[in-house]
Amino acid sequence: MKKVTLVLAVLVLMISTNLFAQETKDINGAKDNPLISRFSNSFIGYYNTVKWDTYILPVSKIKNKGGEKSWDKKLKLEGKVNRIQYTTDKNNTASLVYANYLSAFKKSNWEILFSGSGDNELGNESYEWQYYMFQEGLGLDKKYGSKYGFRGDDYAYISAKSEDNDISYYAMIYIIEKDNFTMINQDIINVKNPDLGLVTAKLLTEKIDKKGHLALDGIFFKTGKATLTEKSVPALKNISEYLNSNKGKKYFIVGHTDNVGDFVVNMTLSGNRAKAVMNELISKYGVSTEQLKTYGVANLSPMVSNTTDEGKAKNRRVEIVEQ
């Protein structure tokens, strides 16, 4: 009986004094999300993916509302959730890690929905964020798991969004200083948008006006070839409608591949696929030859990392780019 009591006492001591150490290598089976590069000199200590769930994402300060703490603005998301918890040296403070993530998001054209570091910018003391977000409030600890828990001292938070043709990606970064290290909790939520799988003239207008380019979903080729299939016809019609409505503008058609295979071969294939799209638009849909030029760039401009099959699939694409 005494032996059992002793073991329990030790476990309680470990939890209460936060004796977890910084990881020195990734846990088995863990991998970075291809959308976001990890902070330098950090290691994965916890990893979990849920294929579909409802996720509540705060996008404002936490406030006292009728005696209860909550956020004025929250997004209700539904989709795939990937949680990764990294640890890094305690000298990498929450504010330093926060500044690095914020800079990386902005350089990668993510939209920052809300961000802050410390009590003044986030609305209240760290305990309230930890309690209402991860514990009794939104329950994001129990839903997706954790190795280290969310108690600690200085903290920071980022919520951000990046859009693809048919998927919106939301990121929740929560950074907190522990006794022996700094923990970075990263949640990525993949939300599928309506009207999946086919680029429309309306979508082309919205995306090119905003970003200057768009990946052409709905364009299909025979495997390893530059031969368009019949499944591409609806998308080609919509693309031609857009181009013929914007005859005063010029565009590049750019072919992309993943990083599998010989680079020179992929350069040729990506260029030929871009030419196939251009030739089809000109010969069958009345698009002016003066509007289009083609280039192939192989895997020189990936959308995400090629380390996963999902990443490779996103990188194999044809884009339209405003000149």
N, C-alpha and C positions, 0 to 999 in steps of 0.2 A: 504493500500500500504506500509506504514512504517513497519507494522508487518512482511510482506513477506520479505522485504529487510533485516530486523533484523535476521530472520531465516537463510537466505542465508549467511549473514556475519558470523554467528556462525559456520555454516557448513564449510565455507572456513577456518576459524580459526582452527577448529578441524583437518582438513586435513593438513594444512601447519605446525602446531606445533606438529603433530604426538602424539595425545593424547590417542591413543590406549593403553590399559593396558595389562599386561600379563594375559592370561586366567587362571582361577582357576579350570576349569573342561572342559572336551571335549564337543564340540558341539554335538547336537543330531544327531544320524545316522553315526557318524564318528568312524573309527576303525583303528588300526595300520595295515600296510601292513605286512603279516606274514613273509616276507623275512628279515625285518629289525626291530630290537627292538628300541623303542624310547629312546631319551636322558633322563636321570633321571630328575625328577621334571619338565617335560614339558607337555604341554596340547595342544590338537588339536583345532585350531581356524578356520581352513578352510579345506574342504575336497571335492574332486571331482574325478570322474572316467569317462573316455571317452573310449568306447568300442573299437574304432579303429581310428587311426589318424597317420599322418606323423609327426615325431618328429626329429628335428635337434639337435644333441648333440655335443657341443664343446669338443675337447680333446687336446687342446693346448693353449698356451698363446694367448691373443688378440694382434693384431699388426696393425700398420698403413700401409695400402696397397693402394697406389695411392690416398691418401686423404681420404680413407674410412677405418674404423676400422673393422677388421674381424679376423677370426681364420684360421691358416694354415691348421688345420685338424678338420674336422667335420664329424660325422657319420649321415647318413640318415636312420632313423629307422622307421619301420611301425608296429604298433601293439596297444595293450591296454595300456592306460596311466592312472596312478593313482597319483594324486597330494595330498599331505598332508602338511599343514603348521602348525608347532608347535611354541609355544612361551615358553621361559624359562626366569628365572630371569636375569636381566642385569649384575649381577655379573658373570654369565656364559658367558664369552666373546666369540667372534667369534673364536679366536685362540684356546681356551680351548675346545669348542664344536667340532671344526674341528679335533683336536688331538684325541678326543674320538672316533669320527666316523671313522677316518682313521685307528686307532688301531683295532676297531671292524671289519671293512671290511677285514683287513689282517688276523685276527684270524679266520675268517669265510671262508677263501680261495676265496674271491672275487679278481678279477684282477683289480688293480687300473689303469685306462686308462690315467687319468691326474688329478693332484690335486695341490692346492696351497693356501696360506694364505697371503693376503695383496698384495699391488701393485707390489712389486718386483717379487714375484713368479707367479703372474697371468698376468703380462705384462703391466698394465696401471692402472690408477686410478679407484676406484670403480664405479664412475659414468658411465664410458664407458662400463663396463660389464653390469651394470643395463640397460643402454639405448639400447645397441646393442643386448643383449640377450633377454630381457623381453619386450622391447617396440618396437621402430621402426625397429630394426634389425630382429631378429628371431620371435618376437611377442609372446613369450611364456607366457606373462601375459594375454593378451587378449584371447589366445587360451584355456587356462585351468583355468583362474581365479585366484583371489587373494583377501585376506581381507586386508592385510597390505601394499601392494605395495613393491617395491624392492629398494627404496631409503634408504640410511643410511650411516653409517661410516665404521668402520672396517668390513671386509668381508672375506669369504673363500669359496672354491669350490672343489667338488670332483665329478669325473665321474668314474664309476666302472662297472664291468661286471661279471656275474655269469652264468654258463652254466648248463642246465639240458639236458636230452636226446633229447627232442624235442623243448625246449624253451630256448632262451637266455634272461636273465634278465639284463637290464641296469638301473643303478641308477644315478640320478643327485641330488646332495646335494648342496644347496646354503645357506650359513649362513651369516646373516648380523645383525649388532648391530643397534637397534633403540634407541630412547631417553629413553624409559622406560623398554625395554626388549630386548632379542635377539630372532630373528626369524629364524627358520630352515625350508627352503622349500625343500621338498623331493618329487621328481618325480621318479616313477618306471615304466619302459616301458617293456612290455612283447612282445618279438618277436618270433614268431614260426619259427623254422628251417625247411629246406627241409627234405624230407623223414620221414614224421611224423609217429609216432606210432609203429615203428618196429626196434628193435635193429639188426644191421647187424654185420657180422664178422669184417668188416673194422672199424666200430664204436667201437666195443669192443677193438680192437687193439689200436686205437687212445686214447680212454678214460682210459683204464687200464694202458697203458704205461705212461700216463700223471698223473692220479690221483690215480691209484691203485684199483679202484672200479667203478662199473657202475650199475645203476638201469636197470633191464631187462624189458623194455617196450615190449608189445606184448605178455606178459604172463597173462592169464586170468583163474580165478577160478570160480566155482559156488559159489553163495553168501553164505558167512558164512561157507564155506567148504574148504577142501584141495584137491578138485577134479579139475584137469585141464580140460579145454574145448578145443574143436577142433580148436578154433581160435588161440590157442597157437602154433600150429604145425609149421608155418613159422618161428617164432622166435626161437623155439627149434632147428630147423634145422640149423639156422645161429649160434646159441650158440655152438652147437656140432661141427660145422665146425671150429670155433675158437679154441675150446678146443682140438680137434684132430690135429690141426696144432701147438699146443703148449704143446705137451705131457710131456715135461720136467718140466713144471710148475704146481703148485698146487693151488687150489682155495677153498674159502669158498662160499657156497650158503647160504645167510642170508635172513630170512623172517622178514618182518616188518608189523605192523598194526598201525592204528590211536589209539586215546585214548578212543574210545567209548567202553563201556562194561567192563566186569571184567578182571583185569590184568592177572590173572592166566590162564583164558580161552584164552586170546589173546596170551600169551606165548606159549601155546600148539598149537594154530592155526598157528601162524607164523612159528613154528618149523616144523609142519606137511606140510605146504606149501613148505618150503625149501626142505624137503625130497621128496615131490612129484616131484619137478623139477629135483632133482638129480636122482631119480629112473627112470624117463622118459628118461633122457639123457643117462643113463647107459644101460637100457634095450632095448631101441629102436634105439639109435643113436651111439652105439659103444664107448661111452666115458669110459675111464678107471676108475675103482673104486678107484684107488690109487690117482686120481687127486682131488677128491672132498670130502669135509666134510660139514655138515649142522649145522646151528644154527638158533634159533628163538629168537628175542629180543623184541617182542611186540612193545610198543611205547617208548622204551628206547633211540632210536636214530632217532628222527624225522628230516626230511629235512627242514621243516618249521614249524611254529606254527600250532597247531591243533584247533585254534579258529575259523577257517572258513571252509566251506565245501570244498573249493578249496585246502586248506592246508591239510585237512584229506585225500583227494583223492591222493595227492602227497606222503603222508606218508605211504599209503597202497601199499607196493611194495616188490619185491624180488630183491636182489642185488647179483652180483658176485664180490668177493673181492679176490685179489691176496694174497696168504699166505706169 
